[in-house]
Amino acid sequence: MSLPPHLQELAARVSNWGRWGTDDRRGTLNLIDNAAVRRGVAAARQGRAFLLSLPYDEDGIQTGEVPGRDNPKRAMHMINVPYTGDISNFCTSDDSVTMGVQSSTHWDTLAHVGYEGLLYNGVSDSTIDQAGSHEHGVETFGPIVSRGILLDVARVHGVDFLPGGYPITGADLDAASSLSGITIEPGDIVCVRTGHQYHLHSGDKKRYTESHPGLSTKSIQWARDHDIAAIATDTMAFECWPCEDPNVLLPVHMIHLRDMGLIQGQNWVLDELATDCASDGQYDFLLSASPLPLTKSVGGALAPTAIK
């Protein structure tokens, strides 16, 4: 059994299969309509921009625990090459990179997780092969621009960072929403801060990667009730790790991605933004978060940007 009965019931209750037609491959991104984009544009009131991405470099967060999810390896293949042979004329440098597309800040696509042989909207998981995902590749996302809302759960609890394994619930998200003073509307993108990147800043990569606070199964109904378009966190696993039930591996991934069609963001950098939001009381912003349209990819590398 992939999910215990109570989670099977939850998955059926929050399912979006067929909601946008049998051919839908974008899931909750369909909720980003013109009104959601205009809310985002209206939130860019001050002109301050915040990069929400970790660096893409060889000293990244990957430790080898997930095979193939390698930190970026960059190589120069042209260095000041004079195309005409004359160094006083046009000279150029080029480089290339090899990496796991989920090695740093990224979106999980709807091809990333399935169960019982199916992906979102009833698509067979046989549509993924050595060429990639033929139905749910990241190129189906299109542009992702909407209103973003920071839900600072760590600040709600009065701590710099939540403890490893802390299971964030719908009640936690409601409390953070109250702190923000923002009413969440369909099509908004929610960024959940746990403060867990404190450990990265302090040089403890092992603590960052081994045990994480994160979304729990008790937050899933909240996401469906609010009809958010996407949700991102500042942790490796997105959901609480170790999981709530040691017999059920990553159930939030399973239900969000396979049943709801709700894309998940991981390893987003939220601390600087959170400090700024706390200082001026503005917790909403224009969020630009389009992934690289790598055809058939099951992960979406990106450098999201928040503009207040």
C-alpha positions in Angstrom: 0.0 0.0 0.0 1.5 3.3 -1.1 -0.4 5.5 1.4 -2.3 4.5 4.5 -6.1 4.9 4.4 -6.3 8.3 6.0 -3.8 9.7 3.5 -5.6 8.0 0.6 -8.8 9.8 1.7 -6.9 13.1 1.9 -5.4 12.6 -1.5 -8.8 11.9 -3.1 -10.3 15.0 -1.3 -7.6 17.4 -2.6 -7.1 15.9 -6.1 -7.2 18.2 -9.0 -7.3 15.5 -11.7 -9.6 16.6 -14.5 -10.1 20.1 -13.0 -8.5 21.8 -16.0 -9.3 19.0 -18.5 -7.9 15.6 -19.2 -5.0 17.0 -21.2 -3.8 19.4 -18.4 -0.1 19.2 -17.7 0.4 22.4 -15.7 -1.6 21.6 -12.5 -2.1 24.4 -10.1 -0.1 26.8 -12.3 -3.4 27.2 -14.1 -4.5 29.3 -11.1 -2.1 32.1 -12.1 -4.6 34.3 -14.1 -4.3 37.9 -15.1 -5.6 39.0 -11.7 -2.9 37.1 -9.9 -0.2 38.7 -12.1 -1.7 42.1 -11.5 -1.6 41.5 -7.7 2.0 40.7 -8.1 2.8 43.8 -10.1 0.9 46.0 -7.6 3.0 44.5 -4.8 6.2 45.9 -6.4 5.8 49.2 -4.7 9.3 50.0 -3.6 11.6 48.8 -6.3 13.8 46.6 -4.1 14.8 43.2 -5.6 15.9 40.0 -3.7 17.5 37.0 -5.3 16.1 33.9 -3.8 18.6 31.4 -5.2 21.6 29.7 -3.8 24.8 29.9 -5.8 25.4 27.3 -8.5 28.9 26.1 -7.9 31.0 23.1 -7.1 30.8 23.8 -3.3 27.1 23.4 -3.3 24.7 21.7 -1.0 24.8 18.2 -2.5 26.6 15.5 -0.6 26.2 12.5 -2.9 23.3 11.1 -0.9 21.1 11.3 -4.1 23.0 9.6 -6.9 23.5 11.8 -9.9 22.2 15.0 -8.2 25.7 16.5 -8.5 26.7 20.0 -7.6 27.4 22.1 -10.7 30.8 21.5 -12.4 31.8 24.3 -14.7 34.5 24.1 -17.3 36.0 26.7 -19.7 36.2 25.6 -23.3 37.3 28.9 -24.8 39.5 31.5 -23.1 40.1 34.8 -24.9 40.1 33.1 -28.3 40.9 35.5 -31.2 38.5 34.4 -33.9 40.4 36.3 -36.6 43.7 35.4 -35.3 44.4 38.9 -34.2 44.2 39.5 -30.4 43.4 43.2 -31.0 40.2 42.1 -32.7 37.2 40.1 -31.5 38.1 37.7 -28.7 35.7 35.4 -26.9 35.4 33.1 -23.9 32.9 30.3 -23.4 32.1 27.8 -20.7 29.8 24.9 -20.0 28.2 23.3 -16.9 27.2 19.8 -15.9 24.9 19.4 -12.9 21.8 17.8 -11.5 18.9 20.1 -12.3 17.7 19.7 -8.7 21.1 20.3 -7.2 20.5 23.8 -6.0 17.4 26.1 -6.0 14.7 24.4 -8.1 11.1 23.5 -8.8 10.0 19.9 -8.7 8.0 19.1 -11.8 4.9 16.9 -11.9 7.0 14.2 -13.4 9.3 14.1 -10.3 7.1 11.9 -8.1 4.3 9.4 -8.8 2.9 6.3 -7.1 0.9 3.3 -8.2 2.2 3.7 -11.7 0.6 7.1 -12.2 1.6 10.8 -12.3 -0.5 13.9 -12.1 -3.9 13.8 -14.0 -3.7 10.0 -14.5 -0.7 10.1 -16.8 1.2 6.8 -16.8 4.7 6.9 -15.3 5.8 4.9 -18.4 5.8 8.3 -20.1 9.2 8.8 -18.4 12.2 7.1 -20.1 15.8 7.7 -20.8 14.9 10.7 -23.0 13.0 12.3 -20.0 9.4 13.0 -19.3 7.3 13.0 -22.5 4.2 14.5 -20.8 5.3 16.4 -17.7 8.6 18.0 -18.6 9.4 21.4 -17.1 8.9 23.1 -20.4 5.1 22.7 -19.9 5.3 25.2 -17.0 5.7 28.3 -19.2 6.4 31.6 -17.5 5.8 31.7 -13.7 5.1 35.2 -12.6 2.6 36.0 -9.8 2.2 37.5 -6.4 4.5 35.9 -3.9 3.7 35.8 -0.2 6.3 35.1 2.5 5.0 33.0 5.4 7.7 33.3 8.1 6.9 30.3 10.3 10.2 30.7 12.2 9.4 34.3 13.1 5.9 33.2 14.3 7.5 30.8 16.7 10.0 33.5 17.8 13.1 31.5 16.8 15.9 31.9 14.3 15.3 28.5 12.9 12.8 25.6 13.5 14.2 22.3 14.8 15.0 19.5 12.4 12.0 17.3 11.7 9.5 20.0 12.8 6.2 19.3 11.0 4.6 22.5 9.7 0.8 22.4 9.9 -2.0 24.4 8.4 -2.3 26.2 11.8 1.4 27.2 11.5 0.7 28.6 8.0 -2.5 30.4 9.3 -0.4 32.0 12.0 2.2 33.2 9.6 -0.5 34.5 7.2 -1.9 36.5 10.1 1.6 37.9 10.8 1.9 39.0 7.2 -1.5 40.7 7.2 -2.1 39.3 3.7 -5.2 37.5 2.6 -4.0 34.6 0.4 -5.9 34.4 -2.9 -6.0 31.8 -5.7 -3.0 31.9 -7.9 -0.6 33.3 -5.2 2.7 31.6 -4.7 3.6 30.9 -1.1 7.2 30.9 0.2 7.6 29.2 3.6 10.6 30.2 5.7 11.8 27.8 8.4 15.2 29.6 9.0 16.9 26.3 8.3 19.6 27.9 6.1 21.1 29.3 9.3 23.1 26.1 9.3 24.4 26.8 5.8 25.5 30.3 6.9 27.2 28.9 9.9 29.1 26.4 7.8 27.3 23.3 9.0 26.3 21.7 5.6 25.8 18.3 7.3 23.1 19.7 9.6 21.4 21.5 6.7 21.2 18.3 4.7 20.4 15.6 7.3 17.3 16.7 9.2 14.9 19.4 8.2 11.7 21.2 9.3 9.1 21.3 6.6 5.6 20.9 5.4 3.7 18.0 7.0 0.6 16.1 5.8 -1.4 18.4 8.1 -0.6 21.3 5.8 -1.9 19.6 2.6 -5.6 20.5 3.0 -4.6 24.1 3.7 -2.8 24.4 0.4 -5.9 23.0 -1.4 -8.3 25.3 0.5 -6.3 28.4 -0.5 -5.8 27.3 -4.1 -2.2 28.4 -4.1 -0.4 28.1 -7.5 2.9 26.8 -6.0 4.8 26.6 -2.7 8.5 26.8 -1.9 10.6 26.4 1.2 14.2 27.0 2.3 15.1 23.4 2.9 16.5 20.4 1.1 13.5 18.0 1.5 10.7 20.5 1.4 8.6 18.4 3.8 9.6 17.5 7.3 12.5 15.0 7.5 12.5 12.5 9.0 9.0 12.0 7.9 6.0 12.0 10.3 5.5 8.2 9.8 8.7 6.2 9.2 6.6 3.8 7.1 5.5 6.4 4.6 8.2 8.0 2.5 7.7 11.7 1.5 3.9 11.7 1.5 3.6 15.4 0.9 5.6 15.0 -2.3 3.3 12.2 -3.3 0.0 14.1 -2.7 1.2 17.5 -3.9 2.8 16.4 -7.1 0.8 13.4 -8.1 -2.7 14.2 -6.8 -2.9 18.0 -6.6 -0.5 18.9 -9.4 1.0 21.5 -7.0 4.6 22.2 -7.8 7.2 22.4 -5.0 10.3 24.7 -4.7 13.3 23.6 -2.6 16.4 25.3 -1.4 15.0 28.9 -1.9 16.9 31.6 -0.1 14.4 33.5 2.1 16.4 35.0 5.0 17.3 38.4 3.6 13.8 38.8 2.2 12.3 37.8 5.6 14.4 40.4 7.4 13.2 43.1 5.0 9.6 42.0 5.3 9.8 42.2 9.1 11.4 45.6 9.0 8.7 47.3 6.8 5.7 45.0 7.4 5.3 44.2 3.7 5.1 40.4 3.1 3.9 40.3 -0.5 5.9 40.9 -3.6 6.1 40.4 -7.4 7.7 37.0 -7.8 9.4 35.9 -11.1 10.2 32.2 -10.9 10.3 30.7 -14.4 12.5 27.7 -14.7 14.9 27.0 -17.5 12.7 25.3 -20.1 14.9 22.2 -20.4 12.8 20.0 -22.6 11.5 16.8 -20.9 13.4 17.6 -17.7 11.8 16.4 -14.4 13.3 19.3 -12.4 13.4 23.0 -12.9 16.6 24.9 -12.1 15.9 28.6 -11.6 17.0 31.9 -9.9 13.7 33.2 -8.5 13.5 37.0 -7.8 11.2 38.9 -5.5 10.5 42.5 -6.1 8.9 44.6 -3.3 
